[in-house]
Amino acid sequence: MSDHSTSDQLTDDARRADDHRRRAKEHAHQGRYDEAIACWRRVEELDPYDADALARIASLTLEKARHGAPAEQDAELDDADPA
């Protein structure tokens, strides 16, 4: 692989990471924690040195736990409860 190709790949990865960061923030703002976490994990894959990604994953995981299961999961759990 030439230096030019390596440079192009790094630029493409940086662009994709930026796109996933933007989407992660949008999902988090909408309360869509699983989608936000998935986007931050993709950022982490594309840019392993991104210090913000791990912190955001941890923060969103806690936020998700505080808010409990989404309404559709609550309904599924109610349907499964024989009591």
Contacts in CASP RR format, 6 or more apart in sequence:
PFRMAT RR
TARGET T0000
AUTHOR 0000-0000-0000
METHOD contacts of the structure
MODEL  1
MSDHSTSDQLTDDARRADDHRRRAKEHAHQGRYDEAIACWRRVEELDPYD
ADALARIASLTLEKARHGAPAEQDAELDDADPA
13 46 0 8 1.000
13 47 0 8 1.000
14 46 0 8 1.000
14 47 0 8 1.000
16 42 0 8 1.000
16 46 0 8 1.000
17 42 0 8 1.000
17 43 0 8 1.000
17 46 0 8 1.000
17 47 0 8 1.000
17 50 0 8 1.000
20 39 0 8 1.000
20 40 0 8 1.000
20 42 0 8 1.000
20 43 0 8 1.000
20 46 0 8 1.000
21 39 0 8 1.000
21 40 0 8 1.000
21 43 0 8 1.000
21 52 0 8 1.000
23 35 0 8 1.000
23 39 0 8 1.000
24 35 0 8 1.000
24 36 0 8 1.000
24 37 0 8 1.000
24 39 0 8 1.000
24 40 0 8 1.000
24 43 0 8 1.000
24 56 0 8 1.000
25 36 0 8 1.000
27 33 0 8 1.000
27 35 0 8 1.000
27 36 0 8 1.000
27 39 0 8 1.000
28 36 0 8 1.000
28 56 0 8 1.000
28 60 0 8 1.000
28 63 0 8 1.000
31 67 0 8 1.000
33 60 0 8 1.000
33 61 0 8 1.000
33 63 0 8 1.000
33 64 0 8 1.000
33 67 0 8 1.000
34 64 0 8 1.000
36 56 0 8 1.000
36 60 0 8 1.000
37 57 0 8 1.000
37 60 0 8 1.000
37 61 0 8 1.000
37 64 0 8 1.000
40 53 0 8 1.000
40 56 0 8 1.000
40 57 0 8 1.000
40 60 0 8 1.000
41 53 0 8 1.000
41 57 0 8 1.000
43 50 0 8 1.000
43 53 0 8 1.000
44 50 0 8 1.000
44 53 0 8 1.000
44 54 0 8 1.000
44 57 0 8 1.000
47 53 0 8 1.000
69 77 0 8 1.000
END
